[in-house]
Structure formats: structure tokens, C-alpha cells
Amino acid sequence: MSRYLPPQHGAWAFLALPLALGAVLAPASPLLLVLTVAWVAAYPLSYAALGLARARRKQRFVRPLVVWLAVVVPAVLVLVVARPWLLWVGVGYLVLFAVNLRYARRNDERALGNDAVFVLECAAMVAVTWAVGAGGPTLVPPALRTVPSHVWVLVVVCALVLGGSTLHVKSLIRERKKPRYARASKVVALTSLALSAALAAWWGLPAGWWLVLPFAALAVRSYVVAGRQLRAGVIGMVELAGFVLTVGCAVLAA
């Protein structure tokens, strides 16, 4: 089974957060379920594709690639038929994936630059999720001026939460012997908390104040957990709780 599923367990929560945030504002549609299948399955598909690009024993990635293609391709075809403008979105994601591929070929997938691209891919999915529910069957995507400001607020919320989580987890596991990562995690957490007040105002007060709560909790987490020796599973559960709180507060704000 390990050949078919990437070993980065926390990435699944990263994939779920933008879908959940986008669904808070998106009109209900069966296409959102199809989008969920395509988006989630695209992750192990990309893992297999990157494995083929960098591994010496490429044959062990062939079968997973075929299996996940069989899941992703039908879902993508349904989405493109219903929302042809997703072709342009796909081009954008292919460009970003090319950056991931470059890091993979250098065996540097843990680089902050690669992590930043993944955060960007996830944050953009908030707007894509809304657009799939609200868009029409045309080759032209919804005009930027027609996208509600609340959608853009949640795009930024997603980027800040995932970016902060990336730094925080690195500071506790892979980069725990480098104090600058712990300092950077705290700075990002406090900066995000300050920015959340501006996001709350952009959303509209008083409902927007709900968006400050998860950033306050994540800032506290950065200081309370910093420097502690915790199991990866415990760290992951704390991050997952922060993601769930973020979605819950977005629901309350909406």
C-alpha cells in the first residue's frame, strides 16, 4: 500500500482545508464532490509521477501511476465538460507542478521553495472550489470582479494557515536543530495574527472577528509547543485541530 499512498500524512489535511473553506461559500453542486475526488487523487498521482522522474527503480511507480490516472482522468473529464474554463486552471497547475518536478529531480522536495509552491496550489483551490460551484459551462472562467470578497479573504486565510503550519512542523521535526526555524515560525504566527484583524475588517465586522480566533490559537500553539520533543502524531493532531478550528470559524463568519 505504501507504493500507492505518499508517506507525507500531513499533506492530506493540507488538501482538505482549501476544499472545506471553498465549500463554505460555494453554491451546492454535485461537481464539488467530483472536484474533491480529482483534487485528492491528484496528490498520490503526482507523487507517482515525481517518483518516476527521480527514482532509479522507476518500475515500482508505474502501477500506482496507472491506478491513480484511472481515478483522476474520469473525474477531470466530468469537470471539464461541465466547466470548460477549468482547462485554463489546469494549465496554471501544470506550471506549478513543473516547479515541483524540478525540485524532485534535484532530490530537494523538502525545500521551503517547494513547500511554498504547494501552499500556493492549495490556497488557489479555495477560489477554484467556489468557482466550480458558481461558474458556468463556458470557456471563460468567472471574471475576477464577480468573485465575492469573502472568497479572496479565505484564500489568504488558507495561505497563512498552511504557510505557518509548514514552518511550525519543520521547526519541530526536520529542522528542530536549527533555531532560526523556530524563530521564523513564531514571527509568522504573530504576523498572521496581526493580518487576521485586517482580514476580519475586509470580511466585514462583527462577523469577521471569527477569523481572528484560529490565528490566535495558532500563535499560542507556536509558543507553547516550541522546543518540545513531541511525537509526529501529536504534532499532526494539533495542526489538524487548528485546521478544523479555521473551517469552523469560517462557517460561523459566513
Backbone as numpy.savetxt, mean C-alpha at the origin, in Angstrom:
# Nx Ny Nz CAx CAy CAz Cx Cy Cz
4.38 -24.55 -0.56 3.55 -23.34 -0.56 4.41 -22.08 -0.56
5.62 -22.15 0.04 6.48 -20.97 0.10 6.88 -20.49 -1.28
6.84 -21.40 -2.26 7.18 -20.98 -3.62 6.09 -20.10 -4.22
4.88 -20.23 -3.72 3.75 -19.52 -4.30 3.41 -18.22 -3.56
3.84 -18.11 -2.30 3.53 -16.93 -1.51 4.82 -16.26 -1.06
4.93 -14.94 -1.26 6.13 -14.23 -0.82 6.31 -14.33 0.69
7.54 -14.33 1.17 7.79 -14.46 2.60 7.57 -13.18 3.39
7.34 -12.06 2.72 7.13 -10.79 3.42 5.66 -10.70 3.87
5.38 -11.21 5.07 4.00 -11.31 5.53 3.35 -9.94 5.74
4.14 -8.96 6.15 3.57 -7.64 6.39 3.06 -6.96 5.14
3.55 -7.39 3.99 3.13 -6.76 2.74 1.65 -6.94 2.47
1.06 -8.02 2.98 -0.37 -8.25 2.76 -1.20 -7.14 3.41
-0.79 -6.68 4.57 -1.49 -5.57 5.23 -1.31 -4.29 4.43
-0.13 -4.12 3.83 0.11 -2.94 2.99 -0.84 -2.95 1.79
-1.10 -4.13 1.25 -2.01 -4.24 0.10 -3.45 -3.97 0.51
-3.82 -4.37 1.71 -5.21 -4.24 2.15 -5.56 -2.81 2.51
-4.62 -2.06 3.08 -4.95 -0.71 3.56 -5.49 0.21 2.46
-4.84 0.34 1.29 -5.39 1.24 0.27 -6.74 0.80 -0.26
-6.96 -0.51 -0.38 -8.26 -0.99 -0.83 -9.35 -0.60 0.18
-9.05 -0.77 1.46 -10.03 -0.45 2.49 -10.31 1.05 2.53
-9.26 1.87 2.43 -9.46 3.31 2.46 -10.23 3.78 1.23
-9.89 3.23 0.06 -10.61 3.62 -1.15 -12.06 3.21 -1.09
-12.34 2.05 -0.50 -13.71 1.55 -0.41 -14.57 2.39 0.53
-13.92 3.13 1.44 -14.68 4.00 2.36 -15.49 5.02 1.57
-14.91 5.49 0.45 -15.56 6.56 -0.32 -16.12 6.09 -1.67
-15.69 4.93 -2.14 -16.10 4.47 -3.47 -17.56 4.01 -3.46
-18.30 4.34 -4.52 -19.65 3.78 -4.66 -19.58 2.26 -4.72
-20.54 1.61 -4.11 -20.55 0.14 -4.09 -20.61 -0.42 -5.51
-19.79 -1.42 -5.78 -19.76 -2.02 -7.11 -19.12 -3.40 -7.01
-19.66 -4.40 -7.75 -19.00 -5.71 -7.79 -17.58 -5.63 -8.34
-17.28 -4.58 -9.09 -15.94 -4.43 -9.65 -14.89 -4.26 -8.56
-15.29 -3.77 -7.40 -14.34 -3.61 -6.31 -13.83 -4.97 -5.83
-14.68 -5.98 -5.88 -14.24 -7.33 -5.52 -13.26 -7.86 -6.56
-13.54 -7.58 -7.83 -12.64 -8.03 -8.90 -11.29 -7.30 -8.77
-11.36 -6.01 -8.46 -10.14 -5.24 -8.26 -9.32 -5.80 -7.10
-10.00 -6.20 -6.04 -9.31 -6.78 -4.89 -8.55 -8.04 -5.29
-9.20 -8.90 -6.06 -8.55 -10.12 -6.52 -7.32 -9.79 -7.36
-7.48 -8.87 -8.31 -6.37 -8.52 -9.21 -5.21 -7.89 -8.43
-5.53 -6.98 -7.53 -4.50 -6.26 -6.79 -3.73 -7.18 -5.85
-4.45 -8.00 -5.09 -3.80 -8.88 -4.13 -3.01 -9.97 -4.85
-3.57 -10.56 -5.89 -2.88 -11.64 -6.61 -1.69 -11.10 -7.41
-1.72 -9.82 -7.75 -0.60 -9.24 -8.50 0.68 -9.22 -7.66
0.53 -9.24 -6.35 1.73 -9.22 -5.49 2.53 -10.52 -5.60
1.92 -11.69 -5.36 2.71 -12.92 -5.56 3.12 -13.12 -7.02
2.32 -12.60 -7.96 2.71 -12.67 -9.36 3.99 -11.87 -9.59
4.05 -10.67 -9.04 5.25 -9.85 -9.20 6.45 -10.48 -8.51
6.19 -11.14 -7.37 7.28 -11.81 -6.66 7.88 -12.92 -7.53
7.01 -13.68 -8.19 7.49 -14.74 -9.08 8.24 -14.15 -10.27
7.72 -13.05 -10.81 8.37 -12.42 -11.96 9.74 -11.88 -11.57
9.84 -11.27 -10.40 11.12 -10.75 -9.94 12.09 -11.90 -9.65
11.55 -13.02 -9.16 12.38 -14.19 -8.92 12.99 -14.71 -10.20
12.20 -14.73 -11.26 12.72 -15.16 -12.56 13.82 -14.23 -13.05
13.70 -12.96 -12.69 14.66 -11.98 -13.19 16.00 -12.05 -12.47
15.99 -12.50 -11.20 17.22 -12.41 -10.43 17.81 -13.77 -9.99
16.97 -14.79 -9.89 17.42 -16.06 -9.31 18.23 -16.87 -10.31
19.16 -17.67 -9.78 19.92 -18.58 -10.64 19.09 -19.80 -10.99
18.33 -20.29 -10.00 17.45 -21.45 -10.26 16.05 -20.91 -10.62
15.92 -20.48 -11.83 14.70 -19.81 -12.26 13.50 -20.75 -12.34
13.75 -22.05 -12.52 12.66 -22.97 -12.76 11.67 -23.03 -11.59
12.14 -22.74 -10.37 11.23 -22.85 -9.23 10.21 -21.71 -9.19
10.41 -20.69 -10.03 9.46 -19.58 -10.07 8.49 -19.69 -11.26
8.72 -20.64 -12.15 7.89 -20.75 -13.35 6.46 -21.14 -13.01
6.29 -22.18 -12.21 4.94 -22.64 -11.88 4.16 -21.59 -11.09
4.74 -20.95 -10.05 4.01 -19.88 -9.37 3.60 -18.75 -10.32
4.49 -18.43 -11.26 4.16 -17.38 -12.23 2.93 -17.76 -13.04
2.88 -18.99 -13.50 1.75 -19.46 -14.31 0.47 -19.48 -13.48
0.57 -19.96 -12.24 -0.61 -20.05 -11.37 -1.20 -18.67 -11.12
-0.35 -17.70 -10.76 -0.87 -16.37 -10.44 -1.30 -15.61 -11.70
-0.68 -15.90 -12.83 -1.18 -15.32 -14.09 -2.61 -15.78 -14.36
-2.89 -17.05 -14.04 -4.23 -17.59 -14.26 -5.27 -16.91 -13.38
-4.83 -16.33 -12.27 -5.74 -15.59 -11.40 -5.85 -14.13 -11.84
-4.71 -13.52 -12.12 -4.67 -12.09 -12.39 -5.27 -11.74 -13.75
-4.92 -12.50 -14.78 -5.34 -12.14 -16.15 -6.86 -12.07 -16.30
-7.64 -13.06 -15.87 -9.09 -12.95 -16.01 -9.66 -11.75 -15.25
-9.13 -11.49 -14.04 -9.62 -10.35 -13.27 -9.31 -9.04 -13.98
-8.11 -8.94 -14.53 -7.73 -7.72 -15.25 -8.58 -7.54 -16.49
-8.87 -8.62 -17.21 -9.71 -8.52 -18.41 -11.10 -8.00 -18.07
-11.68 -8.49 -16.97 -12.99 -8.01 -16.54 -12.93 -6.52 -16.24
-11.90 -6.11 -15.52 -11.77 -4.70 -15.16 -11.57 -3.81 -16.38
-10.76 -4.25 -17.33 -10.48 -3.44 -18.51 -11.72 -3.32 -19.41
-12.49 -4.39 -19.49 -13.72 -4.33 -20.28 -14.70 -3.34 -19.65
-14.80 -3.37 -18.32 -15.74 -2.49 -17.62 -15.21 -1.07 -17.48
-13.90 -0.94 -17.33 -13.26 0.38 -17.15 -12.03 0.45 -18.05
-12.22 0.70 -19.36 -11.09 0.68 -20.29 -9.97 1.65 -19.92
-10.29 2.71 -19.21 -9.26 3.68 -18.83 -8.22 3.08 -17.88
-8.51 1.91 -17.32 -7.53 1.25 -16.46 -6.27 0.84 -17.23
-6.37 0.79 -18.56 -5.17 0.52 -19.35 -4.09 1.55 -19.06
-4.48 2.83 -18.92 -3.51 3.88 -18.63 -2.94 3.70 -17.22
-3.78 3.30 -16.31 -3.32 3.02 -14.95 -2.31 1.89 -14.97
-2.61 0.86 -15.77 -1.69 -0.27 -15.89 -0.33 0.14 -16.41
-0.31 1.08 -17.35 0.97 1.58 -17.88 1.78 2.23 -16.76
1.09 3.02 -15.94 1.77 3.68 -14.83 2.36 2.68 -13.85
1.61 1.64 -13.54 2.10 0.63 -12.61 3.23 -0.19 -13.23
3.20 -0.39 -14.53 4.31 -1.09 -15.18 5.60 -0.29 -15.09
5.49 1.02 -15.20 6.67 1.88 -15.05 7.25 1.74 -13.65
6.37 1.76 -12.65 6.83 1.60 -11.27 7.41 0.21 -11.04
6.80 -0.79 -11.66 7.31 -2.15 -11.51 8.69 -2.28 -12.15
8.95 -1.51 -13.18 10.28 -1.53 -13.80 11.34 -1.07 -12.80
10.97 -0.13 -11.94 11.89 0.30 -10.89 12.13 -0.84 -9.90
11.04 -1.53 -9.49 11.19 -2.70 -8.62 12.11 -3.74 -9.25
11.94 -3.94 -10.55 12.74 -4.94 -11.26 14.21 -4.57 -11.25
14.49 -3.30 -11.38 15.89 -2.86 -11.36 16.53 -3.16 -10.00
15.81 -2.89 -8.93 16.33 -3.19 -7.60 16.52 -4.69 -7.42
15.56 -5.47 -7.94 15.65 -6.93 -7.80 16.88 -7.47 -8.51
17.17 -6.97 -9.68 18.34 -7.46 -10.43 19.64 -7.11 -9.73
19.60 -6.08 -8.88 20.79 -5.71 -8.10 20.78 -6.37 -6.73
19.78 -7.26 -6.49 19.63 -7.91 -5.18 19.58 -6.88 -4.05
18.84 -5.81 -4.31 18.75 -4.71 -3.34 17.29 -4.35 -3.08
16.45 -5.38 -2.97 15.02 -5.14 -2.82 14.64 -4.51 -1.50
15.53 -4.56 -0.51 15.25 -3.97 0.80 15.64 -2.49 0.87
16.10 -1.93 -0.24 16.52 -0.53 -0.25 15.34 0.39 0.02
15.62 1.52 0.66 14.55 2.47 0.97 13.88 2.99 -0.30
14.68 3.13 -1.36 14.10 3.60 -2.62 13.06 2.64 -3.15
13.35 1.35 -3.07 12.39 0.34 -3.52 11.16 0.34 -2.62
11.38 0.49 -1.32 10.25 0.57 -0.39 9.38 1.78 -0.70
10.01 2.90 -1.04 9.25 4.11 -1.36 8.38 3.90 -2.59
8.88 3.17 -3.57 8.08 2.88 -4.77 6.87 2.02 -4.40
7.08 1.05 -3.53 5.96 0.20 -3.10 4.91 1.01 -2.35
5.35 1.93 -1.50 4.41 2.81 -0.80 3.63 3.66 -1.80
4.32 4.17 -2.82 3.65 4.97 -3.85 2.62 4.13 -4.60
2.97 2.90 -4.94 2.04 2.01 -5.63 0.79 1.78 -4.79
0.98 1.58 -3.49 -0.16 1.32 -2.60 -1.01 2.57 -2.42
-0.37 3.72 -2.18 -1.13 4.95 -1.96 -1.97 5.31 -3.19
-1.41 5.13 -4.38 -2.15 5.44 -5.59 -3.39 4.56 -5.73
-3.35 3.36 -5.16 -4.47 2.44 -5.26 -5.70 2.96 -4.53
-5.54 3.86 -3.58 -6.70 4.48 -2.92 -7.55 5.20 -3.96
-6.91 6.03 -4.78 -7.63 6.77 -5.82 -8.17 5.83 -6.90
-7.38 4.81 -7.25 -7.83 3.86 -8.27 -9.07 3.12 -7.79
-9.09 2.73 -6.53 -10.24 2.02 -5.97 -11.49 2.88 -6.06
-11.36 4.14 -5.66 -12.52 5.05 -5.76 -12.96 5.18 -7.22
-12.00 5.34 -8.13 -12.33 5.57 -9.54 -13.00 4.36 -10.17
-12.59 3.15 -9.77 -13.23 1.94 -10.31 -14.70 1.92 -9.94
-15.01 2.34 -8.72 -16.41 2.38 -8.30 -17.18 3.51 -8.94
-16.53 4.67 -9.12 -17.24 5.86 -9.60 -17.09 6.10 -11.10
-16.10 5.48 -11.73 -15.82 5.75 -13.14 -16.79 5.09 -14.09
-16.57 5.35 -15.38 -17.44 4.80 -16.40 -16.67 3.98 -17.42
-17.39 3.36 -18.37 -16.77 2.49 -19.38 -16.20 3.28 -20.56
-15.23 4.14 -20.28 -14.61 4.94 -21.33 -13.10 4.75 -21.27
-12.42 5.24 -22.30 -10.97 5.19 -22.33 -10.34 6.34 -21.55
-11.19 7.27 -21.14 -10.70 8.44 -20.41 -10.98 8.26 -18.93
-9.96 8.29 -18.08 -10.19 8.14 -16.64 -10.92 9.36 -16.09
-11.51 9.23 -14.91 -12.18 10.38 -14.30 -11.24 11.58 -14.22
-11.73 12.76 -14.61 -10.90 13.97 -14.57 -10.50 14.28 -13.13
-9.29 14.78 -12.98 -8.79 15.07 -11.63 -9.71 16.02 -10.88
-10.32 16.96 -11.60 -11.18 17.93 -10.92 -12.46 17.30 -10.39
-12.79 16.11 -10.89 -14.01 15.45 -10.42 -13.75 14.52 -9.23
-12.49 14.33 -8.90 -12.17 13.45 -7.77 -12.40 14.21 -6.48
-13.24 13.71 -5.58 -13.50 14.42 -4.32 -12.21 14.64 -3.53
-12.16 15.78 -2.84 -10.96 16.09 -2.06 -10.72 15.04 -0.98
-11.78 14.41 -0.48 -11.62 13.37 0.53 -10.77 12.20 0.02
-10.87 11.93 -1.27 -10.07 10.85 -1.85 -8.59 11.19 -1.77
-8.25 12.42 -2.12 -6.83 12.82 -2.08 -6.31 12.84 -0.64
-7.18 13.23 0.29 -6.77 13.19 1.70 -6.38 11.76 2.10
-7.21 10.80 1.71 -6.93 9.41 2.08 -5.71 8.86 1.34
-5.44 9.37 0.14 -4.20 8.97 -0.56 -2.99 9.39 0.27
-3.02 10.63 0.76 -1.91 11.12 1.58 -1.84 10.37 2.91
-3.00 10.12 3.51 -3.04 9.36 4.76 -2.38 8.00 4.56
-2.73 7.32 3.50 -2.17 6.00 3.20 -0.66 6.07 3.04
-0.19 7.06 2.29 1.25 7.20 2.05 2.00 7.45 3.36
1.45 8.32 4.21 2.12 8.63 5.47 2.14 7.43 6.41
1.02 6.72 6.49 0.95 5.55 7.39 1.91 4.46 6.92
1.90 4.16 5.63 2.75 3.09 5.12 4.23 3.48 5.14
4.52 4.73 4.81 5.91 5.18 4.86 6.45 5.14 6.28
5.64 5.59 7.23 6.07 5.54 8.62 6.23 4.12 9.12
5.33 3.25 8.73 5.41 1.85 9.13 6.67 1.18 8.58
7.01 1.50 7.35 8.21 0.93 6.73 9.46 1.29 7.53
9.60 2.57 7.85 10.77 3.00 8.61 10.78 2.39 10.02
9.60 2.37 10.65 9.51 1.85 12.01 9.93 0.37 12.08
9.39 -0.42 11.17 9.71 -1.85 11.18 11.19 -2.08 10.85
11.72 -1.32 9.91 13.15 -1.44 9.60 14.00 -1.14 10.83
13.59 -0.11 11.59 14.38 0.29 12.75 14.37 -0.77 13.84
13.38 -1.67 13.81 13.26 -2.70 14.84 13.82 -4.05 14.43
13.95 -4.27 13.12 14.37 -5.59 12.66 15.68 -5.51 11.86
15.60 -5.19 10.61 16.79 -5.27 9.76 17.82 -4.18 10.07
17.36 -3.02 10.51 18.29 -1.92 10.75 18.33 -1.54 12.23
18.07 -2.50 13.10 18.00 -2.18 14.53 19.36 -1.77 15.11
20.45 -2.10 14.43 21.77 -1.71 14.91 22.21 -0.35 14.37
21.33 0.30 13.64 21.63 1.62 13.08 20.69 2.65 13.71
21.15 3.40 14.70 20.30 4.34 15.43 19.61 5.38 14.55
20.21 5.68 13.40 19.60 6.71 12.55 18.23 6.29 12.04
17.99 4.99 11.93 16.68 4.53 11.48 15.63 4.77 12.57
16.01 4.53 13.83 15.08 4.79 14.93 14.77 6.28 15.02
15.80 7.11 14.83 15.56 8.56 14.86 14.67 8.99 13.71
14.94 8.44 12.54 14.12 8.80 11.37 12.68 8.37 11.56
12.47 7.20 12.16 11.11 6.72 12.41 10.35 7.68 13.32
11.02 8.17 14.36 10.37 9.10 15.28 10.07 10.44 14.61
11.02 10.92 13.82 10.82 12.19 13.12 9.64 12.09 12.16
9.59 10.99 11.40 8.49 10.80 10.45 7.16 10.69 11.18
7.14 10.00 12.30 5.90 9.84 13.06 5.39 11.19 13.57
6.29 12.01 14.10 5.88 13.32 14.62 5.48 14.26 13.48
6.23 14.19 12.38 5.88 15.03 11.22 4.52 14.64 10.66
4.26 13.35 10.59 2.97 12.87 10.10 1.83 13.32 11.02
2.10 13.31 12.33 1.08 13.77 13.28 0.77 15.24 13.04
1.81 16.05 12.81 1.59 17.46 12.53 0.82 17.65 11.21
1.20 16.88 10.21 0.51 16.99 8.92 -0.94 16.52 9.00
-1.22 15.60 9.93 -2.59 15.09 10.03 -3.57 16.19 10.44
-3.07 17.20 11.17 -3.95 18.32 11.52 -4.35 19.09 10.25
-3.38 19.26 9.34 -3.70 19.93 8.07 -4.64 19.07 7.23
-4.43 17.75 7.27 -5.32 16.85 6.54 -6.74 16.90 7.11
-6.83 17.03 8.43 -8.14 17.13 9.06 -8.88 18.38 8.59
-8.14 19.49 8.49 -8.75 20.73 8.01 -9.15 20.61 6.55
-8.31 19.96 5.74 -8.61 19.75 4.32 -9.86 18.88 4.19
-9.98 17.88 5.04 -11.16 17.01 5.01 -12.42 17.78 5.38
-12.29 18.63 6.38 -13.42 19.39 6.89 -13.66 19.08 8.36
-13.69 20.11 9.17 -13.88 19.94 10.61 -15.36 20.04 10.95
-15.81 19.37 12.02 -15.00 18.63 13.01 -14.72 17.17 12.63
-15.39 16.64 11.58 -15.23 15.22 11.26 -13.78 14.86 10.97
-13.03 15.81 10.39 -11.65 15.53 10.03 -10.74 15.22 11.20
-11.13 15.62 12.41 -10.29 15.34 13.57 -10.10 13.84 13.79
-11.03 13.03 13.29 -10.86 11.58 13.43 -9.57 11.11 12.77
-9.15 11.81 11.74 -7.94 11.38 11.01 -6.66 11.62 11.80
-6.74 12.46 12.82 -5.55 12.72 13.64 -5.28 11.57 14.60
-6.34 10.90 15.03 -6.22 9.86 16.05 -5.23 8.76 15.69
-5.31 8.14 14.49 -4.34 7.07 14.19 -2.90 7.56 14.17
-2.67 8.79 13.73 -1.30 9.30 13.69 -0.78 9.58 15.10
-1.68 9.99 15.99 -1.27 10.15 17.39 -0.88 8.80 17.98
-1.68 7.77 17.69 -1.38 6.43 18.20 -0.07 5.91 17.61
0.17 6.15 16.33 1.40 5.67 15.69 2.62 6.43 16.19
2.45 7.71 16.54 3.56 8.47 17.11 3.93 7.91 18.48
2.93 7.61 19.29 3.18 7.00 20.60 3.89 5.66 20.42
3.42 4.88 19.46 4.04 3.58 19.17 5.52 3.71 18.85
5.88 4.74 18.08 7.28 4.91 17.68 8.19 5.12 18.88
7.68 5.79 19.91 8.49 6.06 21.08 8.44 4.93 22.10
7.28 4.31 22.26 7.14 3.25 23.26 7.89 1.99 22.84
7.84 1.67 21.55 8.43 0.42 21.05 9.90 0.58 20.71
10.35 1.81 20.48 11.73 2.05 20.03 12.74 1.39 20.95
13.69 0.66 20.37 14.78 0.06 21.12 14.45 -1.25 21.80
13.20 -1.67 21.73 12.82 -2.92 22.40 13.08 -4.13 21.50
13.40 -5.24 22.11 13.59 -6.49 21.39 12.25 -7.22 21.34
11.56 -7.12 20.24 10.25 -7.74 20.09 10.29 -8.74 18.95
9.47 -9.76 19.06 9.36 -10.74 17.97 8.69 -10.08 16.77
9.05 -10.58 15.61 8.50 -10.01 14.39 6.97 -10.08 14.37
6.43 -11.17 14.91 4.97 -11.31 14.94 4.31 -10.24 15.78
4.93 -9.89 16.91 4.38 -8.84 17.78 4.44 -7.49 17.07
5.57 -7.21 16.44 5.71 -5.96 15.70 4.64 -5.87 14.61
4.43 -6.97 13.90 3.43 -6.99 12.84 2.02 -6.75 13.36
1.69 -7.32 14.50 0.36 -7.14 15.07 0.13 -5.69 15.50
1.17 -5.05 16.02 1.05 -3.64 16.39 0.80 -2.79 15.15
1.54 -3.07 14.08 1.35 -2.32 12.83 -0.04 -2.56 12.25
-0.49 -3.81 12.31 -1.82 -4.13 11.80 -2.89 -3.38 12.59
-2.72 -3.29 13.89 -3.67 -2.55 14.71 -3.71 -1.08 14.28
-2.54 -0.53 13.96 -2.50 0.86 13.48 -3.24 1.03 12.16
-3.10 0.04 11.26 -3.81 0.10 9.98 -5.32 0.02 10.19
-5.73 -0.90 11.06 -7.17 -1.05 11.33 -7.73 0.23 11.94
-6.97 0.84 12.85 -7.40 2.11 13.44 -7.53 3.19 12.38
-6.60 3.21 11.44 -6.64 4.20 10.36 -7.91 4.06 9.55
-8.25 2.83 9.17 -9.46 2.60 8.38 -10.71 2.94 9.20
-10.72 2.53 10.47 -11.87 2.82 11.32 -12.11 4.31 11.47
-11.04 5.08 11.65 -11.18 6.53 11.78 -11.62 7.17 10.47
-11.17 6.61 9.35 -11.63 7.14 8.04 -13.13 6.90 7.88
-13.59 5.75 8.33 -15.04 5.46 8.27 -15.81 6.45 9.13
-15.31 6.72 10.34 -15.98 7.64 11.24 -15.97 9.07 10.66
-14.87 9.44 10.03 -14.78 10.78 9.43 -15.74 10.93 8.26
-15.94 9.83 7.54 -16.82 9.88 6.35 -18.29 9.86 6.75
